[in-house]
Amino acid sequence: MLGMSVWNVACGRLLQGIGSGAGTALLAEFGRVTTSKERTTFLSIFNATFQIGMIFGPVIQIVVSYLNFEIFGITLNALNGPGLVWTILWSLLMLKALFFFSNLTKDFNEPRNSQSDISLKPMMAKFGGRNEQESSGSGDQKSSTRDDIFPNNSKQERDFPSKSHSTLLLMVFVAFFCQGALETMVTVVTEEYFGFGVRENALVFEFMALEALLVFFGVAFLGKFVRETILQITGWLNLVLALVVLIHLMSKIEHENKIHMVSFLTGLFISVLGIQILSAASIILSSKVISVDTHGPGKGTRHIMCFLGLILGPNWAGATIQMPILLLGFLLAITLFTGVRVHSLYIHYKLKLQ
């Protein structure tokens, strides 16, 4: 809207990045006001709506790119039109939040119990059985086993250096590292070996986004019957399987081979399935291993690990794109390492329960 000055664009991107922190605040609010049983459904739907935005955002961008008229003396075109549209949408969202969000200040003036959420210990004790102790986001209930794992007096010390929380952060980082690396690899492989163009690659990414959307809705439904730890293991196994398939394929891939094309796309879609299940399960589990008072910092830390993975993953893929076995082998190695870490955590808590 203000012109195409480099400084205007840079400042706009900075403000957009700061504003994206609203997603972290919303996730923290979901964790604060929902019970453990409700959280799986609500957080999965939240992630699904995020994925819907990822699908329809580019579509709206294309439509807005055809703008070419003046309003209040400002010429709207393909470059500044999207800025106007998103400004209007965010303004409407802000008004809706101000008039329809009923608990903006009420709950923050009430005393809360910092031990209101359950830890990973009782969940991993049965590793698939339903836990009888459900947490309440409003702070009504206490976890009788929490102090055995987090004996420190400080809430921050109890939450963030814990084995369970650090393991979840590691798994989130690895999942998004793999996602960034594989997405960087897709277009190079499909264009070089299968002759894909812009349209074909766009369809591949569209199907990946739709698959992710279906996964989140599936997790919202299955969360009523299956523990998040089981979902997390399922996602991890899918990711390992996908990487093994891709490593085997890339060792003998041939140009214009239809079977290899199908195998590559199959491995890619299996990886998307695994990564999205991992992401959905980890965000729910991370809301359960920290106290209500620290949901905000907890979600912020998780987002830092997500973005680190999305930044470093493509860098790794770009540096090793001519050595696909090394590229994929490293992804498999760090994925297996996270599996070993989760298994050792399970053994640790199992021994403590005996």
Secondary structure as a PSIPRED ss2 file (coil, helix, strand):
# PSIPRED VFORMAT (PSIPRED V4.0)

   1 M C   1.000  0.000  0.000
   2 L C   1.000  0.000  0.000
   3 G C   1.000  0.000  0.000
   4 M C   1.000  0.000  0.000
   5 S C   1.000  0.000  0.000
   6 V H   0.000  1.000  0.000
   7 W H   0.000  1.000  0.000
   8 N H   0.000  1.000  0.000
   9 V H   0.000  1.000  0.000
  10 A H   0.000  1.000  0.000
  11 C H   0.000  1.000  0.000
  12 G H   0.000  1.000  0.000
  13 R H   0.000  1.000  0.000
  14 L H   0.000  1.000  0.000
  15 L H   0.000  1.000  0.000
  16 Q H   0.000  1.000  0.000
  17 G H   0.000  1.000  0.000
  18 I H   0.000  1.000  0.000
  19 G H   0.000  1.000  0.000
  20 S C   1.000  0.000  0.000
  21 G H   0.000  1.000  0.000
  22 A H   0.000  1.000  0.000
  23 G H   0.000  1.000  0.000
  24 T H   0.000  1.000  0.000
  25 A H   0.000  1.000  0.000
  26 L H   0.000  1.000  0.000
  27 L H   0.000  1.000  0.000
  28 A H   0.000  1.000  0.000
  29 E H   0.000  1.000  0.000
  30 F H   0.000  1.000  0.000
  31 G H   0.000  1.000  0.000
  32 R H   0.000  1.000  0.000
  33 V H   0.000  1.000  0.000
  34 T C   1.000  0.000  0.000
  35 T C   1.000  0.000  0.000
  36 S H   0.000  1.000  0.000
  37 K H   0.000  1.000  0.000
  38 E H   0.000  1.000  0.000
  39 R H   0.000  1.000  0.000
  40 T H   0.000  1.000  0.000
  41 T H   0.000  1.000  0.000
  42 F H   0.000  1.000  0.000
  43 L H   0.000  1.000  0.000
  44 S H   0.000  1.000  0.000
  45 I H   0.000  1.000  0.000
  46 F H   0.000  1.000  0.000
  47 N H   0.000  1.000  0.000
  48 A H   0.000  1.000  0.000
  49 T H   0.000  1.000  0.000
  50 F H   0.000  1.000  0.000
  51 Q H   0.000  1.000  0.000
  52 I H   0.000  1.000  0.000
  53 G H   0.000  1.000  0.000
  54 M H   0.000  1.000  0.000
  55 I H   0.000  1.000  0.000
  56 F H   0.000  1.000  0.000
  57 G H   0.000  1.000  0.000
  58 P H   0.000  1.000  0.000
  59 V H   0.000  1.000  0.000
  60 I H   0.000  1.000  0.000
  61 Q H   0.000  1.000  0.000
  62 I H   0.000  1.000  0.000
  63 V H   0.000  1.000  0.000
  64 V H   0.000  1.000  0.000
  65 S C   1.000  0.000  0.000
  66 Y C   1.000  0.000  0.000
  67 L C   1.000  0.000  0.000
  68 N C   1.000  0.000  0.000
  69 F E   0.000  0.000  1.000
  70 E E   0.000  0.000  1.000
  71 I E   0.000  0.000  1.000
  72 F C   1.000  0.000  0.000
  73 G C   1.000  0.000  0.000
  74 I E   0.000  0.000  1.000
  75 T E   0.000  0.000  1.000
  76 L E   0.000  0.000  1.000
  77 N C   1.000  0.000  0.000
  78 A C   1.000  0.000  0.000
  79 L C   1.000  0.000  0.000
  80 N C   1.000  0.000  0.000
  81 G H   0.000  1.000  0.000
  82 P H   0.000  1.000  0.000
  83 G H   0.000  1.000  0.000
  84 L H   0.000  1.000  0.000
  85 V H   0.000  1.000  0.000
  86 W H   0.000  1.000  0.000
  87 T H   0.000  1.000  0.000
  88 I H   0.000  1.000  0.000
  89 L H   0.000  1.000  0.000
  90 W H   0.000  1.000  0.000
  91 S H   0.000  1.000  0.000
  92 L H   0.000  1.000  0.000
  93 L H   0.000  1.000  0.000
  94 M H   0.000  1.000  0.000
  95 L H   0.000  1.000  0.000
  96 K H   0.000  1.000  0.000
  97 A H   0.000  1.000  0.000
  98 L H   0.000  1.000  0.000
  99 F H   0.000  1.000  0.000
 100 F H   0.000  1.000  0.000
 101 F C   1.000  0.000  0.000
 102 S C   1.000  0.000  0.000
 103 N C   1.000  0.000  0.000
 104 L C   1.000  0.000  0.000
 105 T C   1.000  0.000  0.000
 106 K C   1.000  0.000  0.000
 107 D H   0.000  1.000  0.000
 108 F H   0.000  1.000  0.000
 109 N H   0.000  1.000  0.000
 110 E C   1.000  0.000  0.000
 111 P C   1.000  0.000  0.000
 112 R C   1.000  0.000  0.000
 113 N C   1.000  0.000  0.000
 114 S C   1.000  0.000  0.000
 115 Q C   1.000  0.000  0.000
 116 S C   1.000  0.000  0.000
 117 D C   1.000  0.000  0.000
 118 I C   1.000  0.000  0.000
 119 S C   1.000  0.000  0.000
 120 L H   0.000  1.000  0.000
 121 K H   0.000  1.000  0.000
 122 P H   0.000  1.000  0.000
 123 M H   0.000  1.000  0.000
 124 M H   0.000  1.000  0.000
 125 A H   0.000  1.000  0.000
 126 K H   0.000  1.000  0.000
 127 F C   1.000  0.000  0.000
 128 G C   1.000  0.000  0.000
 129 G C   1.000  0.000  0.000
 130 R C   1.000  0.000  0.000
 131 N C   1.000  0.000  0.000
 132 E C   1.000  0.000  0.000
 133 Q C   1.000  0.000  0.000
 134 E C   1.000  0.000  0.000
 135 S C   1.000  0.000  0.000
 136 S C   1.000  0.000  0.000
 137 G C   1.000  0.000  0.000
 138 S C   1.000  0.000  0.000
 139 G C   1.000  0.000  0.000
 140 D C   1.000  0.000  0.000
 141 Q C   1.000  0.000  0.000
 142 K C   1.000  0.000  0.000
 143 S C   1.000  0.000  0.000
 144 S C   1.000  0.000  0.000
 145 T C   1.000  0.000  0.000
 146 R H   0.000  1.000  0.000
 147 D H   0.000  1.000  0.000
 148 D H   0.000  1.000  0.000
 149 I H   0.000  1.000  0.000
 150 F C   1.000  0.000  0.000
 151 P C   1.000  0.000  0.000
 152 N C   1.000  0.000  0.000
 153 N C   1.000  0.000  0.000
 154 S C   1.000  0.000  0.000
 155 K H   0.000  1.000  0.000
 156 Q H   0.000  1.000  0.000
 157 E H   0.000  1.000  0.000
 158 R H   0.000  1.000  0.000
 159 D H   0.000  1.000  0.000
 160 F C   1.000  0.000  0.000
 161 P C   1.000  0.000  0.000
 162 S C   1.000  0.000  0.000
 163 K H   0.000  1.000  0.000
 164 S H   0.000  1.000  0.000
 165 H H   0.000  1.000  0.000
 166 S H   0.000  1.000  0.000
 167 T H   0.000  1.000  0.000
 168 L H   0.000  1.000  0.000
 169 L H   0.000  1.000  0.000
 170 L H   0.000  1.000  0.000
 171 M H   0.000  1.000  0.000
 172 V H   0.000  1.000  0.000
 173 F H   0.000  1.000  0.000
 174 V H   0.000  1.000  0.000
 175 A H   0.000  1.000  0.000
 176 F H   0.000  1.000  0.000
 177 F H   0.000  1.000  0.000
 178 C H   0.000  1.000  0.000
 179 Q H   0.000  1.000  0.000
 180 G H   0.000  1.000  0.000
 181 A H   0.000  1.000  0.000
 182 L H   0.000  1.000  0.000
 183 E H   0.000  1.000  0.000
 184 T H   0.000  1.000  0.000
 185 M H   0.000  1.000  0.000
 186 V H   0.000  1.000  0.000
 187 T H   0.000  1.000  0.000
 188 V H   0.000  1.000  0.000
 189 V H   0.000  1.000  0.000
 190 T H   0.000  1.000  0.000
 191 E H   0.000  1.000  0.000
 192 E H   0.000  1.000  0.000
 193 Y H   0.000  1.000  0.000
 194 F H   0.000  1.000  0.000
 195 G C   1.000  0.000  0.000
 196 F C   1.000  0.000  0.000
 197 G C   1.000  0.000  0.000
 198 V H   0.000  1.000  0.000
 199 R H   0.000  1.000  0.000
 200 E H   0.000  1.000  0.000
 201 N H   0.000  1.000  0.000
 202 A H   0.000  1.000  0.000
 203 L H   0.000  1.000  0.000
 204 V H   0.000  1.000  0.000
 205 F H   0.000  1.000  0.000
 206 E H   0.000  1.000  0.000
 207 F H   0.000  1.000  0.000
 208 M H   0.000  1.000  0.000
 209 A H   0.000  1.000  0.000
 210 L H   0.000  1.000  0.000
 211 E H   0.000  1.000  0.000
 212 A H   0.000  1.000  0.000
 213 L H   0.000  1.000  0.000
 214 L H   0.000  1.000  0.000
 215 V H   0.000  1.000  0.000
 216 F H   0.000  1.000  0.000
 217 F H   0.000  1.000  0.000
 218 G H   0.000  1.000  0.000
 219 V H   0.000  1.000  0.000
 220 A H   0.000  1.000  0.000
 221 F H   0.000  1.000  0.000
 222 L H   0.000  1.000  0.000
 223 G C   1.000  0.000  0.000
 224 K C   1.000  0.000  0.000
 225 F C   1.000  0.000  0.000
 226 V C   1.000  0.000  0.000
 227 R C   1.000  0.000  0.000
 228 E H   0.000  1.000  0.000
 229 T H   0.000  1.000  0.000
 230 I H   0.000  1.000  0.000
 231 L H   0.000  1.000  0.000
 232 Q H   0.000  1.000  0.000
 233 I H   0.000  1.000  0.000
 234 T H   0.000  1.000  0.000
 235 G H   0.000  1.000  0.000
 236 W H   0.000  1.000  0.000
 237 L H   0.000  1.000  0.000
 238 N H   0.000  1.000  0.000
 239 L H   0.000  1.000  0.000
 240 V H   0.000  1.000  0.000
 241 L H   0.000  1.000  0.000
 242 A H   0.000  1.000  0.000
 243 L H   0.000  1.000  0.000
 244 V H   0.000  1.000  0.000
 245 V H   0.000  1.000  0.000
 246 L H   0.000  1.000  0.000
 247 I H   0.000  1.000  0.000
 248 H H   0.000  1.000  0.000
 249 L H   0.000  1.000  0.000
 250 M H   0.000  1.000  0.000
 251 S C   1.000  0.000  0.000
 252 K C   1.000  0.000  0.000
 253 I C   1.000  0.000  0.000
 254 E C   1.000  0.000  0.000
 255 H C   1.000  0.000  0.000
 256 E C   1.000  0.000  0.000
 257 N C   1.000  0.000  0.000
 258 K H   0.000  1.000  0.000
 259 I H   0.000  1.000  0.000
 260 H H   0.000  1.000  0.000
 261 M H   0.000  1.000  0.000
 262 V H   0.000  1.000  0.000
 263 S H   0.000  1.000  0.000
 264 F H   0.000  1.000  0.000
 265 L H   0.000  1.000  0.000
 266 T H   0.000  1.000  0.000
 267 G H   0.000  1.000  0.000
 268 L H   0.000  1.000  0.000
 269 F H   0.000  1.000  0.000
 270 I H   0.000  1.000  0.000
 271 S H   0.000  1.000  0.000
 272 V H   0.000  1.000  0.000
 273 L H   0.000  1.000  0.000
 274 G H   0.000  1.000  0.000
 275 I H   0.000  1.000  0.000
 276 Q H   0.000  1.000  0.000
 277 I H   0.000  1.000  0.000
 278 L H   0.000  1.000  0.000
 279 S H   0.000  1.000  0.000
 280 A H   0.000  1.000  0.000
 281 A H   0.000  1.000  0.000
 282 S H   0.000  1.000  0.000
 283 I H   0.000  1.000  0.000
 284 I H   0.000  1.000  0.000
 285 L H   0.000  1.000  0.000
 286 S H   0.000  1.000  0.000
 287 S C   1.000  0.000  0.000
 288 K C   1.000  0.000  0.000
 289 V C   1.000  0.000  0.000
 290 I C   1.000  0.000  0.000
 291 S C   1.000  0.000  0.000
 292 V H   0.000  1.000  0.000
 293 D H   0.000  1.000  0.000
 294 T H   0.000  1.000  0.000
 295 H H   0.000  1.000  0.000
 296 G H   0.000  1.000  0.000
 297 P H   0.000  1.000  0.000
 298 G H   0.000  1.000  0.000
 299 K H   0.000  1.000  0.000
 300 G H   0.000  1.000  0.000
 301 T H   0.000  1.000  0.000
 302 R H   0.000  1.000  0.000
 303 H H   0.000  1.000  0.000
 304 I H   0.000  1.000  0.000
 305 M H   0.000  1.000  0.000
 306 C H   0.000  1.000  0.000
 307 F H   0.000  1.000  0.000
 308 L H   0.000  1.000  0.000
 309 G H   0.000  1.000  0.000
 310 L H   0.000  1.000  0.000
 311 I H   0.000  1.000  0.000
 312 L H   0.000  1.000  0.000
 313 G H   0.000  1.000  0.000
 314 P H   0.000  1.000  0.000
 315 N H   0.000  1.000  0.000
 316 W H   0.000  1.000  0.000
 317 A H   0.000  1.000  0.000
 318 G H   0.000  1.000  0.000
 319 A H   0.000  1.000  0.000
 320 T H   0.000  1.000  0.000
 321 I C   1.000  0.000  0.000
 322 Q C   1.000  0.000  0.000
 323 M C   1.000  0.000  0.000
 324 P H   0.000  1.000  0.000
 325 I H   0.000  1.000  0.000
 326 L H   0.000  1.000  0.000
 327 L H   0.000  1.000  0.000
 328 L H   0.000  1.000  0.000
 329 G H   0.000  1.000  0.000
 330 F H   0.000  1.000  0.000
 331 L H   0.000  1.000  0.000
 332 L H   0.000  1.000  0.000
 333 A H   0.000  1.000  0.000
 334 I H   0.000  1.000  0.000
 335 T H   0.000  1.000  0.000
 336 L H   0.000  1.000  0.000
 337 F H   0.000  1.000  0.000
 338 T H   0.000  1.000  0.000
 339 G H   0.000  1.000  0.000
 340 V H   0.000  1.000  0.000
 341 R H   0.000  1.000  0.000
 342 V H   0.000  1.000  0.000
 343 H H   0.000  1.000  0.000
 344 S H   0.000  1.000  0.000
 345 L H   0.000  1.000  0.000
 346 Y H   0.000  1.000  0.000
 347 I H   0.000  1.000  0.000
 348 H H   0.000  1.000  0.000
 349 Y H   0.000  1.000  0.000
 350 K H   0.000  1.000  0.000
 351 L H   0.000  1.000  0.000
 352 K H   0.000  1.000  0.000
 353 L H   0.000  1.000  0.000
 354 Q C   1.000  0.000  0.000
